[in-house]
Every structure is written in structure tokens, then in C-alpha cells.
Amino acid sequence: MKAKTLQLPPYLKALAVLSLLTVVIFILIVGKSILIPLALGGFFAVLFTPMSLFLERYRFPRVLSSLISLVVMVGLVIGLLSFIVGNLISFSNDFANVTSRITTLIQDIDGFTSSKLGFREKLADQLDPDALLGLLNKNSSSISSFAIAAIGSLSSLILIPLFMFFFLLYRDHLVQVLVSIYRDNDPMLVTQKIVGLRKVVLNYISGVGKVMVILAILNVTAYSIIGIKHAVFFGIIGAILNIIPYVGPFIGALLPMSYAFLTMESLISPLLVLGAYQAIQVLEGNFLTPKIVGSQVNLNAFITLLGLLLGASIWGVAGMILIIPILAILREIFDLSDSTKPYALLLGEEVKANTPKPTQDEKSDQ
């Protein structure tokens, strides 16, 4: 005897879905101090799962392999943060001649408006160089402490390694939990889906990492040819920011452009940076990402853009970084059940229907 299922009218189903989304977004906002480290811990756990599996093949206990992976992750993150903060601190030494540079530009603007447009604002007389220099030095000297405070409040650096360790330690247990949730399906099929999901996310992360390395080399080469100081820093930061679709590459190019405008004599330098950015982005968008990353996450462009906006509004920068893997995971989970497959179709790319070609008899009938 089959159990009776409750059938709701379509408008009640839509209302239930909207209510569920409202509750989920509310929980994400209220619990972001815990959920952001939890998501980042899972992100790093997926990234370092191959290392743990490699160590366990050589008879390393699960606890020890997880601990070694944790130590490697912490070492890499500390090295990257030290590199960023060290370069940010050194920027204060480059702002010594900024005031004279800005004064010269304003005088040129005054001369242009006076000779070509016929009015005189005398902006140079209204500029206070000492106040501007003090403002720049104050902001540049405190930028490292600001970066540390922002990173600490954003990711709760103590919780991320802890969550990563437990995800690695109990990864088999988590698989069994998902198998029990989808107990109506074949357990082997659910397990294969979960393993495939982990591979999809890992392939996406590794593909993005390869693109970052290539972009870093291209950025550093271009900025070095232009003659920008700290070319290595700006090149690596621009490559890292590329993980944020649409917004990250623009910010990565805006930083060296602003620095070149403030510290270099010629106005051609920031224009050259803009040209190099455009050329590299054309190469990345048309060749690197399609060939290396491909369609690992299989998300349509509208959902990607909408997810970026929601992630930024709910979790800030961390939300923009994590939203793509999270949506990919949700798409694979929705695909496990027939009742949620429409949501997987909503998140995924548009499937083009293959219309069968008419037969010879059908052609003759026409």
C-alpha cells in the first residue's frame, strides 16, 4: 500500500518556496560569523582532500593526514598574507612626491580650463599639500592593520582551520549522512554522485588555480615592461582577484592604474596598464578559462551574476568568492532527487533540445 502524499496547489508551493528562501537568507545573515568560516573550511577541505588521500595510501592515520594537510594550508595562507601586508606597508614610502604630482596635474587643468574654456577656478590655490600628504601617509601606514582586521572579522581565522580539520576527519561520515538522507535512491549511486561532486568542485578550484598562475605571469610581465614598481605584487593580486567573476578583474586592474597615476610622471603609464588589462582579459575570457576551467560548475550566466550580487550583499567579499562553488554543490544535490531536479535545471546551463531531422517520407508529405 503506497503512502498518500499531500498535494498542494501551485500558488501554495510557490509561497512555500519563497518562505523557505526568506528563512534561509535570514539564517545566512544572522549566522554569518559561523557560516562563513564553515563554508571556507569546507572549501579548503575539498582542496586538500587529495593530499589526505595520498598520505593515507602510505598508511598515515586519518588524524595525522588531516593534521598535515591543515599545517600546509595554514603555512600557505600565512605566507600569502605576509606577502600582501609587507607590500602594503612599503607603499607609504612611495607617496612622498604624490602632492607635487597632483599639484602639477591641477595646474595643468587650471591652464586648460582658462585657455580653452574661458573660466578660472584656481583649484591649485585651494589645494593643501601638507594635509593631502598627511592623509595619504596616515591611510598607508594603517592599511596593514585594516587588512588584518578585515580578514580576521571576515573569516574568523581560528575557526576556519578547525572546521577544515573536522571536515577532513569525518568526510566518510558525512557521505553516509547524505546516503541516509537519500535512502530511497541506490546508495551506490548517491555515493558516486557525492564523489563526483567533490571532483567537480576540486576540478573547478584547480582549474581556477591554473588560470591564476598564468594570469599572474602575464600581469607581472606586462607591469614590469611598463615600469610599474611592485609589479609582482600587483600582478599576483590581480590574478587572485580573478576568482571573483566580473568584479575582481576590474579591481585588480584599478589598483595598478591608480598607483601608476599617483606615482609616475607620464599619463601614458596608467593607459598602458588599461591596455594590458584589456588584452589579458580577452585572452583569459576567450581561451584560458574555457580551455582550462571549462564547464566544471555548469552554471548559467544569469544565476552566476545573481549569485554574486546576493553573495556580496549577504557575506561580502567571502560571499562573492564562495557563491560559485556553493551553487555548483546545490545543483548536484538537487539533481539527486526527482522532486528537486527542476531547481537543478534552473541553476544549470540551458539544455538545447535536439530536434530529430524529418525522414524522407515526412519530407515528401510536406
Secondary structure, DSSP 8 states (H G I E B T S, - for coil): ---------HHHHHHHHHHHHHHHHHHHHHTHHHHHHHHHHHHHHHHHHHHHHHHHHTT--HHHHHHHHHHHHHHHHHHHHHHHHHHHHHGGGG-TTHHHHHHHHHHHHHHHIIIII-----HHHH--HHHHHHHHHHHHHSHHHHHHHHHHHHH-TTHHHHHHHHHHHTHHHHHHHHHHHTTTS-HHHHHHHHHHHHHHHHHHHHHHHHHHHHHHHHHHHHHHHHT-TTHHHHHHHHHHHTTSTTHHHHHHHHHHHHHHHHH-S-THHHHHHHHHHHHHHHHIIIIIIIIIITTSS-B-HHHHHHHHHHHHHHHTHHHHHHHHHHHHHHHHHHTTSGGGHHHHHHHB-----------HHHHHH-
